[in-house]
């Protein structure tokens, strides 16, 4: 669907209501509430960590925050890779443990402004970062979607 806007009205028109599947997206606010279940894109989040690490803003408690979030991601990927060999109850327990770690990170008393900003994002979307563990075929990223539309976006920007 081609439209001049990227707003919520366009998404409502495109989906015709609430999407019934698992919507894999970045953190763009217009996607909130578009589906009953969603997976937020880890690479979008990890790129932000990397950019802050390289800049002068990665000071204070930033390294601790960033490393804890990266470790949650590594553990989540590891768990998803082992999903077929684990019992559903074990998966549920481990997802709950990851979610608890994410919540602890989100409510931490961070002094670095980027850590505080991303902690707010985790408070809002943390559970949506772990959906890929529970459902086979759900990726931890929206790279496929972004690659699919890249040519159209480049054409729009050039025209």
N, CA and C atoms as an extended XYZ file, in Angstrom:
477
Properties=species:S:1:pos:R:3:atomname:S:1:resname:S:1:resid:I:1 pbc="F F F"
N         0.850       -1.179        0.000 N   UNK     1
C         0.000        0.000        0.000 CA  UNK     1
C         0.892        1.237        0.000 C   UNK     1
N         0.648        2.119       -0.921 N   UNK     2
C         1.426        3.351       -1.026 CA  UNK     2
C         0.571        4.500       -0.507 C   UNK     2
N         1.149        5.288        0.370 N   UNK     3
C         0.433        6.424        0.944 CA  UNK     3
C         1.455        7.490        1.287 C   UNK     3
N         1.014        8.738        1.347 N   UNK     4
C         1.904        9.844        1.702 CA  UNK     4
C         2.255        9.822        3.184 C   UNK     4
N         1.463        9.146        3.975 N   UNK     5
C         1.639        9.132        5.420 CA  UNK     5
C         2.113        7.769        5.908 C   UNK     5
N         2.743        7.775        7.069 N   UNK     6
C         3.084        6.524        7.748 CA  UNK     6
C         2.287        6.414        9.036 C   UNK     6
N         1.210        7.190        9.137 N   UNK     7
C         0.447        7.281       10.376 CA  UNK     7
C        -0.444        6.085       10.657 C   UNK     7
N        -1.038        6.123       11.820 N   UNK     8
C        -1.887        5.043       12.302 CA  UNK     8
C        -3.083        4.800       11.384 C   UNK     8
N        -3.630        5.866       10.791 N   UNK     9
C        -4.789        5.705        9.901 CA  UNK     9
C        -4.456        4.805        8.722 C   UNK     9
N        -3.244        4.922        8.210 N   UNK    10
C        -2.822        4.088        7.080 CA  UNK    10
C        -2.756        2.627        7.514 C   UNK    10
N        -2.217        2.391        8.687 N   UNK    11
C        -2.146        1.012        9.198 CA  UNK    11
C        -3.538        0.441        9.428 C   UNK    11
N        -4.430        1.240        9.984 N   UNK    12
C        -5.806        0.780       10.200 CA  UNK    12
C        -6.455        0.395        8.874 C   UNK    12
N        -6.239        1.218        7.859 N   UNK    13
C        -6.806        0.919        6.540 CA  UNK    13
C        -6.175       -0.339        5.954 C   UNK    13
N        -4.861       -0.466        6.071 N   UNK    14
C        -4.150       -1.615        5.510 CA  UNK    14
C        -4.589       -2.919        6.171 C   UNK    14
N        -4.604       -2.940        7.497 N   UNK    15
C        -4.931       -4.172        8.219 CA  UNK    15
C        -6.437       -4.393        8.343 C   UNK    15
N        -7.234       -3.341        8.204 N   UNK    16
C        -8.680       -3.499        8.324 CA  UNK    16
C        -9.109       -3.920        9.722 C   UNK    16
N        -8.440       -3.440       10.714 N   UNK    17
C        -8.728       -3.830       12.094 CA  UNK    17
C        -7.484       -4.424       12.726 C   UNK    17
N        -7.676       -5.144       13.812 N   UNK    18
C        -6.554       -5.725       14.527 CA  UNK    18
C        -6.032       -6.940       13.760 C   UNK    18
N        -4.738       -6.944       13.497 N   UNK    19
C        -4.076       -8.061       12.814 CA  UNK    19
C        -4.131       -9.286       13.722 C   UNK    19
N        -4.521      -10.419       13.153 N   UNK    20
C        -4.724      -11.618       13.972 CA  UNK    20
C        -3.455      -12.425       14.217 C   UNK    20
N        -2.401      -12.154       13.457 N   UNK    21
C        -1.156      -12.893       13.624 CA  UNK    21
C        -0.212      -12.193       14.584 C   UNK    21
N         1.057      -12.565       14.509 N   UNK    22
C         2.096      -11.929       15.315 CA  UNK    22
C         2.797      -10.918       14.419 C   UNK    22
N         2.689       -9.662       14.756 N   UNK    23
C         3.256       -8.588       13.960 CA  UNK    23
C         4.687       -8.321       14.431 C   UNK    23
N         5.638       -8.437       13.519 N   UNK    24
C         7.050       -8.221       13.830 CA  UNK    24
C         7.419       -6.829       13.322 C   UNK    24
N         7.765       -5.934       14.254 N   UNK    25
C         7.966       -4.529       13.898 CA  UNK    25
C         9.139       -3.918       14.638 C   UNK    25
N         9.475       -2.700       14.214 N   UNK    26
C        10.398       -1.887       14.998 CA  UNK    26
C         9.586       -1.247       16.131 C   UNK    26
N        10.083       -0.202       16.719 N   UNK    27
C         9.432        0.396       17.880 CA  UNK    27
C         8.560        1.598       17.528 C   UNK    27
N         8.225        1.761       16.269 N   UNK    28
C         7.394        2.877       15.824 CA  UNK    28
C         6.045        2.811       16.529 C   UNK    28
N         5.656        3.890       17.173 N   UNK    29
C         4.478        3.923       18.044 CA  UNK    29
C         3.172        3.583       17.323 C   UNK    29
N         3.083        3.851       16.041 N   UNK    30
C         1.835        3.582       15.316 CA  UNK    30
C         1.474        2.096       15.317 C   UNK    30
N         2.444        1.222       15.515 N   UNK    31
C         2.172       -0.216       15.532 CA  UNK    31
C         1.529       -0.698       16.830 C   UNK    31
N         1.598        0.098       17.874 N   UNK    32
C         1.060       -0.334       19.162 CA  UNK    32
C        -0.442       -0.578       19.032 C   UNK    32
N        -0.857       -1.747       19.445 N   UNK    33
C        -2.270       -2.111       19.391 CA  UNK    33
C        -2.749       -2.620       18.043 C   UNK    33
N        -1.848       -2.736       17.073 N   UNK    34
C        -2.255       -3.211       15.747 CA  UNK    34
C        -2.451       -4.726       15.711 C   UNK    34
N        -1.906       -5.431       16.675 N   UNK    35
C        -2.077       -6.884       16.722 CA  UNK    35
C        -2.184       -7.314       18.179 C   UNK    35
N        -2.752       -8.492       18.357 N   UNK    36
C        -2.869       -8.998       19.726 CA  UNK    36
C        -1.516       -9.445       20.255 C   UNK    36
N        -0.636       -9.857       19.355 N   UNK    37
C         0.703      -10.284       19.749 CA  UNK    37
C         1.708       -9.640       18.811 C   UNK    37
N         2.879       -9.326       19.361 N   UNK    38
C         3.902       -8.742       18.506 CA  UNK    38
C         5.292       -9.150       18.965 C   UNK    38
N         6.223       -8.977       18.053 N   UNK    39
C         7.640       -9.184       18.323 CA  UNK    39
C         8.332       -7.903       17.897 C   UNK    39
N         9.015       -7.276       18.804 N   UNK    40
C         9.789       -6.084       18.473 CA  UNK    40
C        11.163       -6.502       17.981 C   UNK    40
N        11.728       -5.683       17.121 N   UNK    41
C        12.975       -6.007       16.431 CA  UNK    41
C        14.196       -5.779       17.320 C   UNK    41
N        14.885       -6.870       17.648 N   UNK    42
C        16.108       -6.778       18.447 CA  UNK    42
C        17.211       -5.988       17.752 C   UNK    42
N        17.479       -6.206       16.449 N   UNK    43
C        18.563       -5.444       15.827 CA  UNK    43
C        18.375       -3.928       15.902 C   UNK    43
N        17.133       -3.450       15.846 N   UNK    44
C        16.917       -2.009       16.017 CA  UNK    44
C        17.425       -1.556       17.384 C   UNK    44
N        17.130       -2.332       18.382 N   UNK    45
C        17.556       -2.008       19.739 CA  UNK    45
C        19.072       -2.150       19.889 C   UNK    45
N        19.623       -3.221       19.359 N   UNK    46
C        21.060       -3.471       19.480 CA  UNK    46
C        21.885       -2.430       18.723 C   UNK    46
N        21.361       -1.920       17.600 N   UNK    47
C        22.063       -0.854       16.866 CA  UNK    47
C        22.145        0.406       17.709 C   UNK    47
N        21.084        0.679       18.462 N   UNK    48
C        21.130        1.849       19.349 CA  UNK    48
C        22.211        1.679       20.411 C   UNK    48
N        22.306        0.477       20.976 N   UNK    49
C        23.349        0.230       21.971 CA  UNK    49
C        24.724        0.468       21.374 C   UNK    49
N        24.936       -0.041       20.183 N   UNK    50
C        26.235        0.084       19.524 CA  UNK    50
C        26.578        1.547       19.250 C   UNK    50
N        25.597        2.316       18.783 N   UNK    51
C        25.832        3.730       18.494 CA  UNK    51
C        26.197        4.498       19.764 C   UNK    51
N        25.525        4.191       20.850 N   UNK    52
C        25.818        4.872       22.108 CA  UNK    52
C        27.184        4.438       22.633 C   UNK    52
N        27.501        3.150       22.494 N   UNK    53
C        28.823        2.657       22.913 CA  UNK    53
C        29.943        3.432       22.227 C   UNK    53
N        29.756        3.742       20.950 N   UNK    54
C        30.802        4.413       20.164 CA  UNK    54
C        30.892        5.904       20.457 C   UNK    54
N        29.819        6.488       20.967 N   UNK    55
C        29.802        7.930       21.205 CA  UNK    55
C        30.310        8.288       22.589 C   UNK    55
N        30.265        9.574       22.856 N   UNK    56
C        30.730       10.064       24.154 CA  UNK    56
C        29.655        9.920       25.237 C   UNK    56
N        28.441        9.530       24.831 N   UNK    57
C        27.343        9.416       25.787 CA  UNK    57
C        27.344        8.106       26.557 C   UNK    57
N        28.189        7.153       26.194 N   UNK    58
C        28.203        5.843       26.828 CA  UNK    58
C        28.985        5.817       28.123 C   UNK    58
N        28.663        6.712       29.018 N   UNK    59
C        29.412        6.854       30.270 CA  UNK    59
C        28.579        6.404       31.465 C   UNK    59
N        29.174        6.495       32.630 N   UNK    60
C        28.466        6.181       33.872 CA  UNK    60
C        28.036        4.729       33.911 C   UNK    60
N        26.760        4.520       34.155 N   UNK    61
C        26.250        3.161       34.265 CA  UNK    61
C        25.797        2.585       32.920 C   UNK    61
N        26.059        3.320       31.842 N   UNK    62
C        25.685        2.828       30.515 CA  UNK    62
C        26.280        1.453       30.196 C   UNK    62
N        27.595        1.232       30.364 N   UNK    63
C        28.146       -0.077       30.012 CA  UNK    63
C        27.456       -1.235       30.730 C   UNK    63
N        27.114       -1.062       31.985 N   UNK    64
C        26.435       -2.123       32.740 CA  UNK    64
C        25.047       -2.380       32.172 C   UNK    64
N        24.318       -1.301       31.867 N   UNK    65
C        22.984       -1.437       31.281 CA  UNK    65
C        23.071       -2.174       29.948 C   UNK    65
N        23.948       -1.703       29.077 N   UNK    66
C        24.070       -2.276       27.728 CA  UNK    66
C        24.468       -3.745       27.783 C   UNK    66
N        25.403       -4.095       28.645 N   UNK    67
C        25.843       -5.495       28.736 CA  UNK    67
C        24.727       -6.397       29.256 C   UNK    67
N        23.969       -5.928       30.222 N   UNK    68
C        22.854       -6.727       30.740 CA  UNK    68
C        21.808       -6.965       29.651 C   UNK    68
N        21.518       -5.934       28.852 N   UNK    69
C        20.542       -6.097       27.778 CA  UNK    69
C        21.074       -7.031       26.694 C   UNK    69
N        22.332       -6.891       26.345 N   UNK    70
C        22.926       -7.810       25.356 CA  UNK    70
C        22.899       -9.256       25.857 C   UNK    70
N        23.144       -9.445       27.150 N   UNK    71
C        23.125      -10.809       27.704 CA  UNK    71
C        21.716      -11.390       27.668 C   UNK    71
N        20.716      -10.582       27.920 N   UNK    72
C        19.333      -11.058       27.802 CA  UNK    72
C        19.081      -11.517       26.376 C   UNK    72
N        19.526      -10.729       25.400 N   UNK    73
C        19.348      -11.117       24.000 CA  UNK    73
C        20.056      -12.432       23.694 C   UNK    73
N        21.316      -12.555       24.110 N   UNK    74
C        22.060      -13.798       23.855 CA  UNK    74
C        21.357      -15.001       24.487 C   UNK    74
N        20.874      -14.827       25.697 N   UNK    75
C        20.182      -15.923       26.377 CA  UNK    75
C        18.857      -16.251       25.691 C   UNK    75
N        18.167      -15.240       25.207 N   UNK    76
C        16.906      -15.458       24.493 CA  UNK    76
C        17.142      -16.223       23.191 C   UNK    76
N        18.171      -15.837       22.445 N   UNK    77
C        18.497      -16.528       21.193 CA  UNK    77
C        18.878      -17.978       21.477 C   UNK    77
N        19.646      -18.191       22.515 N   UNK    78
C        20.044      -19.542       22.896 CA  UNK    78
C        18.826      -20.393       23.264 C   UNK    78
N        17.923      -19.819       24.018 N   UNK    79
C        16.713      -20.541       24.394 CA  UNK    79
C        15.855      -20.859       23.174 C   UNK    79
N        15.698      -19.901       22.281 N   UNK    80
C        14.911      -20.141       21.069 CA  UNK    80
C        15.526      -21.259       20.225 C   UNK    80
N        16.845      -21.316       20.174 N   UNK    81
C        17.525      -22.352       19.389 CA  UNK    81
C        17.307      -23.743       19.987 C   UNK    81
N        17.067      -23.802       21.282 N   UNK    82
C        16.883      -25.092       21.966 CA  UNK    82
C        15.415      -25.436       22.183 C   UNK    82
N        14.519      -24.636       21.656 N   UNK    83
C        13.077      -24.802       21.880 CA  UNK    83
C        12.603      -26.227       21.597 C   UNK    83
N        13.051      -26.829       20.513 N   UNK    84
C        12.568      -28.158       20.120 CA  UNK    84
C        12.969      -29.254       21.097 C   UNK    84
N        14.042      -29.069       21.819 N   UNK    85
C        14.514      -30.113       22.734 CA  UNK    85
C        14.047      -29.924       24.170 C   UNK    85
N        13.337      -28.838       24.439 N   UNK    86
C        12.894      -28.544       25.805 CA  UNK    86
C        11.390      -28.769       25.960 C   UNK    86
N        10.987      -29.084       27.153 N   UNK    87
C         9.570      -29.242       27.479 CA  UNK    87
C         8.912      -27.855       27.523 C   UNK    87
N         7.638      -27.758       27.139 N   UNK    88
C         6.943      -26.461       27.174 CA  UNK    88
C         7.014      -25.771       28.532 C   UNK    88
N         6.909      -26.529       29.601 N   UNK    89
C         6.975      -25.924       30.940 CA  UNK    89
C         8.349      -25.297       31.182 C   UNK    89
N         9.406      -25.972       30.740 N   UNK    90
C        10.759      -25.443       30.900 CA  UNK    90
C        10.919      -24.149       30.112 C   UNK    90
N        10.397      -24.143       28.900 N   UNK    91
C        10.458      -22.928       28.070 CA  UNK    91
C         9.725      -21.794       28.777 C   UNK    91
N         8.522      -22.074       29.263 N   UNK    92
C         7.743      -21.048       29.963 CA  UNK    92
C         8.502      -20.490       31.170 C   UNK    92
N         9.133      -21.374       31.942 N   UNK    93
C         9.889      -20.928       33.114 CA  UNK    93
C        11.064      -20.044       32.711 C   UNK    93
N        11.744      -20.435       31.649 N   UNK    94
C        12.915      -19.660       31.221 CA  UNK    94
C        12.515      -18.328       30.589 C   UNK    94
N        11.398      -18.318       29.870 N   UNK    95
C        10.898      -17.050       29.325 CA  UNK    95
C        10.507      -16.125       30.470 C   UNK    95
N         9.876      -16.679       31.487 N   UNK    96
C         9.509      -15.877       32.654 CA  UNK    96
C        10.757      -15.301       33.330 C   UNK    96
N        11.804      -16.109       33.432 N   UNK    97
C        13.054      -15.625       34.032 CA  UNK    97
C        13.663      -14.498       33.191 C   UNK    97
N        13.633      -14.640       31.861 N   UNK    98
C        14.132      -13.575       30.979 CA  UNK    98
C        13.283      -12.314       31.123 C   UNK    98
N        11.978      -12.501       31.190 N   UNK    99
C        11.076      -11.362       31.345 CA  UNK    99
C        11.341      -10.650       32.675 C   UNK    99
N        11.617      -11.408       33.717 N   UNK   100
C        11.940      -10.815       35.022 CA  UNK   100
C        13.229      -10.011       34.931 C   UNK   100
N        14.233      -10.551       34.258 N   UNK   101
C        15.488       -9.812       34.075 CA  UNK   101
C        15.254       -8.534       33.282 C   UNK   101
N        14.396       -8.618       32.253 N   UNK   102
C        14.078       -7.439       31.447 CA  UNK   102
C        13.373       -6.397       32.304 C   UNK   102
N        12.443       -6.838       33.147 N   UNK   103
C        11.729       -5.917       34.037 CA  UNK   103
C        12.680       -5.272       35.029 C   UNK   103
N        13.580       -6.071       35.602 N   UNK   104
C        14.577       -5.523       36.528 CA  UNK   104
C        15.424       -4.445       35.848 C   UNK   104
N        15.786       -4.691       34.597 N   UNK   105
C        16.562       -3.716       33.837 CA  UNK   105
C        15.736       -2.453       33.596 C   UNK   105
N        14.457       -2.651       33.302 N   UNK   106
C        13.568       -1.526       32.991 CA  UNK   106
C        13.311       -0.634       34.198 C   UNK   106
N        13.310       -1.192       35.392 N   UNK   107
C        12.983       -0.391       36.574 CA  UNK   107
C        14.225        0.041       37.350 C   UNK   107
N        15.392       -0.264       36.815 N   UNK   108
C        16.631        0.126       37.485 CA  UNK   108
C        16.779        1.637       37.594 C   UNK   108
N        17.515        2.065       38.573 N   UNK   109
C        17.758        3.495       38.801 CA  UNK   109
C        18.981        3.934       37.995 C   UNK   109
N        18.847        3.981       36.686 N   UNK   110
C        19.954        4.315       35.797 CA  UNK   110
C        20.200        5.817       35.796 C   UNK   110
N        21.464        6.206       35.782 N   UNK   111
C        21.804        7.629       35.748 CA  UNK   111
C        22.077        8.116       34.334 C   UNK   111
N        22.560        7.240       33.471 N   UNK   112
C        22.828        7.628       32.091 CA  UNK   112
C        21.498        7.901       31.385 C   UNK   112
N        21.369        9.036       30.695 N   UNK   113
C        20.086        9.360       30.059 CA  UNK   113
C        19.663        8.346       28.990 C   UNK   113
N        20.613        7.758       28.276 N   UNK   114
C        20.260        6.753       27.266 CA  UNK   114
C        19.787        5.467       27.932 C   UNK   114
N        20.399        5.099       29.036 N   UNK   115
C        19.944        3.927       29.784 CA  UNK   115
C        18.527        4.155       30.298 C   UNK   115
N        18.259        5.354       30.802 N   UNK   116
C        16.895        5.666       31.279 CA  UNK   116
C        15.885        5.611       30.138 C   UNK   116
N        16.260        6.171       28.982 N   UNK   117
C        15.357        6.184       27.825 CA  UNK   117
C        15.061        4.757       27.355 C   UNK   117
N        16.105        3.937       27.249 N   UNK   118
C        15.888        2.572       26.789 CA  UNK   118
C        15.216        1.714       27.862 C   UNK   118
N        15.439        2.028       29.121 N   UNK   119
C        14.736        1.326       30.191 CA  UNK   119
C        13.231        1.572       30.085 C   UNK   119
N        12.847        2.795       29.737 N   UNK   120
C        11.423        3.094       29.510 CA  UNK   120
C        10.875        2.254       28.365 C   UNK   120
N        11.658        2.118       27.319 N   UNK   121
C        11.233        1.311       26.177 CA  UNK   121
C        11.056       -0.147       26.595 C   UNK   121
N        11.965       -0.641       27.417 N   UNK   122
C        11.851       -2.021       27.893 CA  UNK   122
C        10.615       -2.189       28.774 C   UNK   122
N        10.318       -1.183       29.581 N   UNK   123
C         9.119       -1.258       30.419 CA  UNK   123
C         7.866       -1.361       29.557 C   UNK   123
N         7.883       -0.662       28.438 N   UNK   124
C         6.718       -0.635       27.552 CA  UNK   124
C         6.655       -1.852       26.635 C   UNK   124
N         7.806       -2.311       26.129 N   UNK   125
C         7.823       -3.338       25.085 CA  UNK   125
C         8.605       -4.602       25.442 C   UNK   125
N         9.062       -4.720       26.679 N   UNK   126
C         9.930       -5.832       27.043 CA  UNK   126
C         9.380       -7.200       26.700 C   UNK   126
N         8.117       -7.442       27.009 N   UNK   127
C         7.522       -8.753       26.717 CA  UNK   127
C         7.486       -9.013       25.209 C   UNK   127
N         7.364       -7.950       24.421 N   UNK   128
C         7.321       -8.096       22.962 CA  UNK   128
C         8.691       -8.369       22.359 C   UNK   128
N         9.715       -8.389       23.164 N   UNK   129
C        11.046       -8.753       22.687 CA  UNK   129
C        11.319      -10.249       22.854 C   UNK   129
N        10.415      -10.962       23.498 N   UNK   130
C        10.635      -12.375       23.783 CA  UNK   130
C         9.654      -13.301       23.067 C   UNK   130
N         8.755      -12.765       22.270 N   UNK   131
C         7.750      -13.570       21.564 CA  UNK   131
C         8.394      -14.620       20.673 C   UNK   131
N         9.520      -14.286       20.050 N   UNK   132
C        10.167      -15.209       19.117 CA  UNK   132
C        10.611      -16.514       19.778 C   UNK   132
N        10.773      -16.499       21.081 N   UNK   133
C        11.168      -17.725       21.785 CA  UNK   133
C        10.011      -18.716       21.819 C   UNK   133
N         8.834      -18.208       22.026 N   UNK   134
C         7.672      -19.066       22.250 CA  UNK   134
C         7.035      -19.604       20.979 C   UNK   134
N         7.252      -18.938       19.859 N   UNK   135
C         6.566      -19.329       18.627 CA  UNK   135
C         7.565      -19.601       17.511 C   UNK   135
N         7.628      -20.847       17.097 N   UNK   136
C         8.513      -21.230       15.994 CA  UNK   136
C         8.125      -20.434       14.752 C   UNK   136
N         9.111      -19.985       14.022 N   UNK   137
C         8.855      -19.239       12.790 CA  UNK   137
C         8.764      -17.738       12.973 C   UNK   137
N         8.697      -17.275       14.211 N   UNK   138
C         8.677      -15.833       14.469 CA  UNK   138
C        10.125      -15.391       14.646 C   UNK   138
N        10.591      -14.486       13.802 N   UNK   139
C        11.983      -14.035       13.921 CA  UNK   139
C        12.142      -13.003       15.036 C   UNK   139
N        13.375      -12.809       15.456 N   UNK   140
C        13.658      -11.795       16.475 CA  UNK   140
C        13.867      -10.418       15.843 C   UNK   140
N        13.696      -10.340       14.541 N   UNK   141
C        13.929       -9.085       13.821 CA  UNK   141
C        12.885       -8.890       12.730 C   UNK   141
N        12.813       -7.669       12.222 N   UNK   142
C        11.927       -7.390       11.103 CA  UNK   142
C        12.733       -7.158        9.818 C   UNK   142
N        13.898       -7.776        9.743 N   UNK   143
C        14.782       -7.575        8.597 CA  UNK   143
C        14.140       -7.994        7.278 C   UNK   143
N        13.391       -9.089        7.279 N   UNK   144
C        12.751       -9.538        6.043 CA  UNK   144
C        11.809       -8.453        5.505 C   UNK   144
N        11.005       -7.891        6.376 N   UNK   145
C        10.071       -6.840        5.958 CA  UNK   145
C        10.819       -5.625        5.431 C   UNK   145
N        11.881       -5.242        6.120 N   UNK   146
C        12.629       -4.065        5.687 CA  UNK   146
C        13.329       -4.303        4.350 C   UNK   146
N        13.857       -5.491        4.152 N   UNK   147
C        14.483       -5.801        2.852 CA  UNK   147
C        13.441       -5.819        1.740 C   UNK   147
N        12.245       -6.305        2.056 N   UNK   148
C        11.180       -6.395        1.061 CA  UNK   148
C        10.754       -5.021        0.564 C   UNK   148
N        10.693       -4.047        1.451 N   UNK   149
C        10.215       -2.725        1.041 CA  UNK   149
C        11.340       -1.758        0.673 C   UNK   149
N        12.581       -2.167        0.834 N   UNK   150
C        13.708       -1.256        0.614 CA  UNK   150
C        13.665       -0.595       -0.769 C   UNK   150
N        13.423       -1.366       -1.819 N   UNK   151
C        13.414       -0.813       -3.178 CA  UNK   151
C        12.322        0.241       -3.322 C   UNK   151
N        11.133       -0.050       -2.788 N   UNK   152
C        10.033        0.918       -2.882 CA  UNK   152
C        10.359        2.198       -2.109 C   UNK   152
N        10.991        2.066       -0.962 N   UNK   153
C        11.359        3.239       -0.162 CA  UNK   153
C        12.400        4.073       -0.900 C   UNK   153
N        13.386        3.406       -1.494 N   UNK   154
C        14.396        4.136       -2.253 CA  UNK   154
C        13.780        4.856       -3.449 C   UNK   154
N        12.846        4.216       -4.136 N   UNK   155
C        12.160        4.849       -5.281 CA  UNK   155
C        11.378        6.065       -4.807 C   UNK   155
N        10.680        5.953       -3.669 N   UNK   156
C         9.900        7.064       -3.146 CA  UNK   156
C        10.813        8.244       -2.825 C   UNK   156
N        11.968        7.954       -2.223 N   UNK   157
C        12.877        9.017       -1.848 CA  UNK   157
C        13.481        9.708       -3.078 C   UNK   157
N        13.689        8.965       -4.144 N   UNK   158
C        14.277        9.528       -5.349 CA  UNK   158
C        13.276       10.280       -6.216 C   UNK   158
N        12.005        9.954       -6.082 N   UNK   159
C        11.014       10.582       -6.982 CA  UNK   159
C        10.369       11.791       -6.358 C   UNK   159
